[in-house]
């Protein structure tokens, strides 16, 4: 499943930054990049008047800079300090391939989609492992040459602590850039949400904040909705309330039964999760409070 890193022509240093808005931020960043010889190939900006924050994502051709990534980070840290103590920033090298760990249950549509995209080179990362609380998806995972780990979960939620601890150890062994709940159907304990904050990504089969929790298609059917959707979001301790990355919808009508909604909804779930995961891996998402800025 390992794919070659980006070619030298395609390799980028990606700077993502959020800071309280003030005059001169863009000029200071641009001056720094010019001083180190950086050739900017992509730049995006957003000023949020409600929060008073400024956000930017800059992609620079790596071959245009003679500094290594660590030295570049060290020098930019001085610029970030000038912008203020609240400045939140990251600097990544697209030549350093990222890793994903998937958490699954019995439903395989999201897993099948991500395995196919990874095999086709469509994801800028490698799937390091798949962990399931049921063994149903082991065969398809191993056919893709990826390790599958089965962790049994007790029926009683109060007794699931050891199982979650085993999952934590299996995930952390890979130090992944993203922990994807690909229809895992288990509520992560608060300590795991905190431990994987900013890395744990969930796909919820409804257009949040509507129909939070279990059986959202049944809830939608009972309300007679005309649109159903899916939401990709970061996982927080508050159920299905983490910062939203991506959403989409599909139209249904009075003739559709619950099984029809589930079938159509699966298509949306796969697309929304794939988009959101790609944007996360490409460092296109900046989280501020309960909201996100997505430079898609």
N, C-alpha and C positions, 0 to 999 in steps of 0.2 A: 504493500500500500504506500510505501514511501515514494514521493515524487521529487524530482530534482528541484533545487532552489531556483529562484528567479535568475535569468541570465543577467550578465553585468549591465546590459543596456536597459533591462526592465527593472533592475534593483533600485529601490527607493529608501530614503530615510523619511519616515513619516512623523511629523510633529503634531500633536493634539494638545490644545491648551484652552483653559477657561480661567478667567480672572475678572475682578470687578472692572467695569468699563471706565475708561478715561481716555483722554486724547493722547495719541502717540504710540499706542500699542503696536499697530501694524508697522509703523515706521521703525520701531525698535527691533522687532522681529526681522523685518526685511533687511535692515542694516546688518544685523548679526549674520544672517544667511549670506549676504553679499560678501562680508568680510572673510568668511571661510570658503568662499568660492562656490557656494551652492547655486545650482541651476533649478529654479522652482518650476515644476511641471504641472502642479495642481495646487490651487489655493481656494479655500472657502471660508466665509466669515458669517457670523450672526451676532447681532447686538440685541439683547432682550431688554426692552425698556421696563418691563414689569419687575424683573429681578435686579436690573442694573448690572448684568453680567455680559461679558463679551466672550465669544467662542471662536476658535479658528482651527482649521486643519490644513497643514502645509505638507506637500510631498515634494521632496528634492531628489534629483538624480544623484544616486550615491557615488557614481564615478566622478562627479564634479567636485567632490570634497576629498581632500587628502587625509583628513582625520579619521581615526577609527571611531566606532560608535561610542565606546566608553569615554574617550576624550571629548567627543562632541557633546555628550551629555554633561560632562563636567563643566565645559565652557558655557553651555546654555543655562546651567543652573544659576550662574551669575546674572544672566538676563532675567530669568524668572524671579530672582530675588529683587531685582530692580522694579519689576512690575507689581510686587506686593506679596506679603506673607500668605495671602489666601490663594495665590496662583496655584492651579492644579494642572500638571502637564505630564506628558509622556513622550518618549522618542523611541521609535522602533525601526528595525531594519527588516525590510521585506525579504531579504536574503536568508534570514533566520526562520526556518519553517516552523509553524506553530503546531500545537497538538490539541486534540479534542478527545474527551471521554464522554461516551453516551450512556445515559441511564434509561432503561426500557422496562416494559412490563410484558403484556401479551400482544397488544396491538402493534403491528409491524409496519404500517404505511410510512411513518416518518423515518424509521430506521432504513427501510428499503430505499427510500428516496435519497437519504444522505449517503448510504453506502454506494449507490449508483453515481452520485455526483462526485464523491471522493475518487472512485475508480476511474471516472472520466476526466479527472484533473480539474474539476470545476470548483473545488473548494481550496482556498489557500492555506491548507493545513492537512495533517494526517490524523486519521482516527486511530488513536493509540489502543483503545480497548472499549468494549461494550460490557456493561454490568446490568444484569436483569434480576428482578425479584421473582421471576418465573423462568423456566428453562426453554420456553417455547421458541425463542428467537436465536438459540445457540447455533443451529445448523447453518442458517443463512449467514450469520456473522462469520463463522469459521470458513465458509466457502469463499469469503472475501479475504481470507488470510489474516483475520483479526482475532485477537484473544477475546473469549467470552467468559465472564465470571458470573456464576449463579449464586445469589445470596438469598436464602430463605427468610421470609418475613412472617412472624407470628400473626395470627388473626387479631389478637388483642393489641390495639395501638400502644397501650401502656407498656408492652413488653418488647417494643421494637428498638429500644436503645442499642443493644449489642449488634443488631443487624445494620443499623445506620453507622455504627462505629466501624464495622467491617467494610462498608461501602466507602467510608471516608479514607481508610487506609489504602484500599485498592485505587481510588482516584488519585490520592496524593502521591502515590508511588510514581505517577507519570508527570506530576507537576503541570497539569494541562492549562492552556490558555482559555479554554471554555469547557464547562461541565454542562452538557445539554440534556435536559429532561425531555426526552423524545417520547412523550406519552408514558412517563414513568408511573403516574397515578399514585404517587405517595407524597405526602406533605412533609417536606424537609423540616427537621427540628430547627429551632431558632439559632442554635449554636453553629449548625452547618450552613445556614443562610449567611451568617456573619463570616464564617470561615472562607466561604466561596463568594463573598460579596463582589459584584462586578464581573464575575466569571460564570455564575450559574444562570442558565438561560432556560426558560420554560416555554412550551407552546400550549396555550389554553384554547380549547375548542369553543370559544364564543367571542363576541366582540365586546371586550371589557370596556367599561365596568359592569355591563349587563351580564346576568346569569353567572355569577361567581360560584365556584365550588363544583361539586359533582353533578353529573347528568345535565349539562347545560342544554343539550338538544331536546331533552324531555321538557325542560323549563320553557324553551323557546316554542316548542310545539303547543304547550298548554296556553301560552300567551297569544298564539296565532300570529307570530311575527312574519314579516315579508322578506326580511334579510337575515341571513345567518353569517357568522364570520369566525375569524380566528385571530388570536393575539399572541405575538411573541414578546416576552417581557423578561426583565431581570428578576430573579427570585429574591424575595425578602420574607421576613418573618410574618408579615401580614398576608394572608392567603390571597393570591391572584391580584395583588395590589402593587407589585413592583413597577419601576419605571418602564414604560411601554417603548418597545423598539420598532415594531411594525404591526400593521393590521390590514385585513382585507375582508371583503364580504362577497356573498353570492345571493342572488334572488331566489326565493322559494314562493310557493303559492298554497292556496287552500287544499289542493289535491295531494300535496306531499305529506307522506307519513313520516314518523320518526326515523324509520330505516332509510328513507330517501334523504332526509336531512343529514344523517350520519354519513351516508355515502358521498354526498356532495361536499359536506364539510371537510372530509378527509383531503380532498383536492386542495382546498384553501389552506388547511393546516400545513401541508407539505411545502407549499409555495412561501407562505409567510415565515415558517421556520427557516427555510433555506436562505431567504433574503436577509432576515435578521441576523442569522449566524454569520453570513458572509460579511455584512457590515461591521459586526463585532470584530471579526478576524482581521479586517482591513483597517481597524482603528478609526472608523467613521462615526463612532458614537461617543458623545460626551454626556455624562450623567450629572445633573444638577438638581439636588433634592429629589422630588418624586417625578421629575420630568427628564426627557432626553433631548439633545440636539443631535440629529442624524444627518450627516453630510453625505447623502446617498448619491 
